[in-house]
């Protein structure tokens, strides 16, 4: 026992939990709420608060009940091994305090606790293998989209289309990209041919040119704002995809090393 805690110390307890949530989310797989019911936390606290009763039989019955309930330990919670370690400590403590009369029963409980730990360890390994598969599947999906190709789509407002985002987002991006190009086009026309576009007005000469220039500048500013928002949002999406790939590779490496450590620990026994 202890390899789980070693892993948690390496990448952090919250990080270990978040990897599961993150990989499930990126792979678009529904996470059931009951996965995160804090059974392990409350049960572990109960074990730590276990005390010897005045009557040995009461203590043994309580310990039997705890060992049996340990079979419900959730291996998707990274505190699962703490439960068996703490139980092992409590059983050893009872062996010293309760004496020879309770030794046989305590030995049976010790053996059962070790057996339960082994079963849960196998379940935990399957769970980790499942996480590795999820990360690999997520990477396969992410690698279908190339960042360079995404950059080529970006100037035309087609980044959401390339990443298969929602229809609403695709329409919004294309709409504002078209609006931006229209603003740039008419702004250019007003700058180059101001008199042609101002002939319908009552203003002529230099006043017409100045008026056309002001309108052109307004159109350039408006188009520039719309286009900057489109580009900024597109670059953020590309950056987010790159970061997810990097995080997936890091998580994949950590879990593979962790699984190897679990197997090596089992082979030593």
Secondary structure, 3 states (H helix, E strand, C coil): CCHHHHHHHHHCHHHHHHHHHHHHHHCCCCCCHHHHCCHHHHHHHHHHCCCCCCCHHHHHHHHHHHHHHHHHCCCCCCCHHHHHHHHHHHHHHHHHHHCHHHHHHHHHHHHHHHHHHHHHHHHHHHHHHHHHHHHHHHHHHHCCCCHHHHHHHHCCCCHHHHCCCCHHHHHHHHHHHHHHHHHHHHHHHHHHCHHHHHCCCCCCHHHHHHHHHHHHHHHHHHHHHHHHHHHHHHHHHHHHHHHHHHHHHHHHHHHHHHHHHHHHHHHHC
